[in-house]
Amino acid sequence: MIRLLVQGWQRLSGLLGVIGSVLVMGLVVAMVGDVLFRLVSRASVPGLFEVVELALAAAVYLGLPVTQRENGMIRVEMLTSRLSRRSFRFVAAFSLMLSFVVCALLASAATQALMSALGSGEARIGLIAVPTWPSRLAIVIGVVVLGGEILISLGKTLRRASGSISSSGKSAQGGL
């Protein structure tokens, strides 16, 4: 049952990564189009700046879960490469727990911002008004799915730690 839940969650994070990638490609095409439009008309495409600004935030947050799953985050290997295997697993588990707490706080704040934007009809005002709620929704979804990926990584780290402890002849309940 857990394996199916993890596989489903990872499919969701992969889908969000694809959506984020498509958004980035769309942003590139839009910016090239804007440059060409400026060459012809001496003016920018109305509202494009506001749309790009919001879509970029959405693309970043939608890509975070798959980045976590693939261990693509920036790491401080200068320190962690010098740790023993047991110490490394402890540091990894602690940092994943801390990351999950931060993720939960971000999800709460992002959800409040989304509800506020929906309630007030918040929009980025430029040449045209662009509603902010789609970008805020993407941030909430991205952070929540990232939290799930962090929990999956934490479970794998703890499983490896308990496996190495029990295989070394010590009790599996002895901690990290």
C-alpha positions as CSV (number, residue, x, y, z in Angstrom):
1,M,0.0,0.0,0.0
2,I,2.8,2.4,0.9
3,R,4.7,1.5,-2.3
4,L,1.6,2.4,-4.4
5,L,1.2,5.7,-2.5
6,V,4.9,6.6,-3.1
7,Q,4.6,5.7,-6.7
8,G,1.5,7.8,-7.2
9,W,3.1,10.7,-5.4
10,Q,6.2,10.4,-7.5
11,R,4.1,10.3,-10.7
12,L,2.4,13.5,-9.5
13,S,5.7,15.2,-8.8
14,G,6.9,14.1,-12.3
15,L,3.8,15.5,-13.9
16,L,4.3,18.8,-12.1
17,G,7.9,18.8,-13.3
18,V,6.7,18.4,-16.9
19,I,4.2,21.2,-16.4
20,G,7.0,23.4,-15.0
21,S,9.2,22.6,-17.9
22,V,6.5,23.4,-20.4
23,L,5.9,26.7,-18.6
24,V,9.6,27.6,-18.9
25,M,9.6,26.7,-22.6
26,G,6.5,28.8,-23.1
27,L,8.2,31.7,-21.3
28,V,11.2,31.4,-23.6
29,V,8.9,31.5,-26.7
30,A,6.9,34.4,-25.2
31,M,10.1,36.4,-24.6
32,V,11.4,35.8,-28.1
33,G,8.0,36.8,-29.4
34,D,8.2,39.9,-27.3
35,V,11.6,40.8,-28.7
36,L,10.4,40.3,-32.2
37,F,7.3,42.3,-31.5
38,R,9.4,45.2,-30.1
39,L,11.6,45.2,-33.3
40,V,8.5,45.6,-35.4
41,S,6.3,47.9,-33.3
42,R,8.7,49.6,-30.8
43,A,6.5,48.4,-28.0
44,S,6.2,45.4,-25.8
45,V,3.4,42.9,-25.9
46,P,0.8,44.3,-23.5
47,G,0.7,42.4,-20.2
48,L,3.5,40.0,-21.1
49,F,5.8,41.1,-18.3
50,E,3.1,40.5,-15.7
51,V,2.3,37.0,-17.1
52,V,5.9,36.1,-17.3
53,E,6.6,37.2,-13.7
54,L,3.7,35.0,-12.4
55,A,4.4,32.0,-14.7
56,L,8.1,32.0,-13.6
57,A,7.1,31.6,-10.0
58,A,4.7,28.8,-10.9
59,A,7.4,27.0,-13.0
60,V,9.9,27.1,-10.2
61,Y,7.6,25.8,-7.5
62,L,6.1,23.1,-9.7
63,G,9.7,21.9,-10.5
64,L,10.8,21.6,-6.9
65,P,9.3,18.2,-6.0
66,V,10.9,16.3,-8.9
67,T,14.2,18.1,-8.1
68,Q,14.0,16.8,-4.6
69,R,13.2,13.3,-5.7
70,E,16.2,13.2,-8.1
71,N,18.5,14.6,-5.4
72,G,19.1,17.7,-7.5
73,M,19.2,20.1,-4.6
74,I,22.4,22.0,-3.9
75,R,24.4,20.3,-1.2
76,V,27.3,21.2,1.0
77,E,29.5,18.2,0.1
78,M,32.6,19.8,1.5
79,L,31.3,19.0,5.0
80,T,29.1,16.0,4.4
81,S,31.8,14.1,2.4
82,R,34.0,14.1,5.6
83,L,31.3,12.5,7.8
84,S,31.1,8.8,8.6
85,R,28.2,6.9,7.0
86,R,26.3,6.9,10.3
87,S,26.9,10.6,10.9
88,F,25.9,11.4,7.3
89,R,22.6,9.6,7.7
90,F,21.9,11.4,10.9
91,V,22.6,14.8,9.3
92,A,20.6,13.8,6.2
93,A,17.6,12.7,8.4
94,F,17.8,15.8,10.5
95,S,18.0,18.1,7.5
96,L,15.0,16.4,5.9
97,M,13.0,16.7,9.0
98,L,13.9,20.4,9.2
99,S,13.1,20.8,5.5
100,F,9.7,19.3,6.0
101,V,8.9,21.7,8.9
102,V,9.9,24.6,6.7
103,C,7.8,23.2,3.8
104,A,4.8,22.9,6.1
105,L,5.2,26.5,7.2
106,L,5.6,27.6,3.5
107,A,2.5,25.6,2.5
108,S,0.5,27.3,5.3
109,A,1.6,30.8,4.3
110,A,1.1,30.1,0.6
111,T,-2.4,28.8,1.3
112,Q,-3.3,31.9,3.3
113,A,-1.9,34.1,0.4
114,L,-3.9,32.1,-2.1
115,M,-7.1,32.5,-0.1
116,S,-6.5,36.2,0.3
117,A,-5.8,36.6,-3.4
118,L,-9.0,34.7,-4.3
119,G,-11.1,36.7,-1.8
120,S,-9.8,40.1,-2.9
121,G,-9.5,39.4,-6.6
122,E,-5.8,40.3,-6.4
123,A,-4.1,41.0,-9.7
124,R,-0.8,42.3,-11.0
125,I,-1.5,45.6,-12.6
126,G,0.5,46.7,-15.6
127,L,-0.8,47.3,-19.1
128,I,-3.4,44.7,-18.2
129,A,-4.6,43.2,-14.9
130,V,-3.4,39.6,-14.5
131,P,-4.9,37.6,-11.6
132,T,-2.3,36.2,-9.2
133,W,-4.3,33.2,-8.0
134,P,-3.1,30.7,-10.6
135,S,0.5,31.4,-9.7
136,R,-0.3,31.3,-6.0
137,L,-2.2,28.0,-6.5
138,A,0.9,26.5,-8.3
139,I,3.0,27.5,-5.4
140,V,0.7,25.8,-2.9
141,I,0.6,22.6,-5.0
142,G,4.4,22.7,-5.6
143,V,5.2,23.1,-1.9
144,V,2.7,20.5,-0.7
145,V,4.0,17.9,-3.2
146,L,7.6,18.9,-2.3
147,G,6.7,18.1,1.3
148,G,5.5,14.7,0.3
149,E,8.8,14.1,-1.6
150,I,10.8,15.2,1.4
151,L,8.8,12.6,3.6
152,I,9.5,9.9,1.0
153,S,13.3,10.8,1.1
154,L,13.2,10.8,4.9
155,G,11.6,7.4,4.9
156,K,14.3,6.0,2.6
157,T,17.0,7.6,4.7
158,L,15.6,6.1,7.9
159,R,15.2,2.7,6.3
160,R,18.8,2.7,5.1
161,A,19.9,3.8,8.5
162,S,18.0,1.1,10.3
163,G,19.2,-1.5,7.8
164,S,22.8,-0.6,8.3
165,I,22.4,-0.6,12.1
166,S,20.7,-4.0,12.2
167,S,23.1,-5.5,9.7
168,S,26.0,-4.4,11.9
169,G,24.7,-6.6,14.7
170,K,23.1,-3.8,16.7
171,S,19.4,-3.4,17.5
172,A,17.4,-1.7,14.7
173,Q,15.7,0.3,17.5
174,G,18.9,1.8,18.6
175,G,18.4,4.9,16.5
176,L,20.7,6.4,14.0
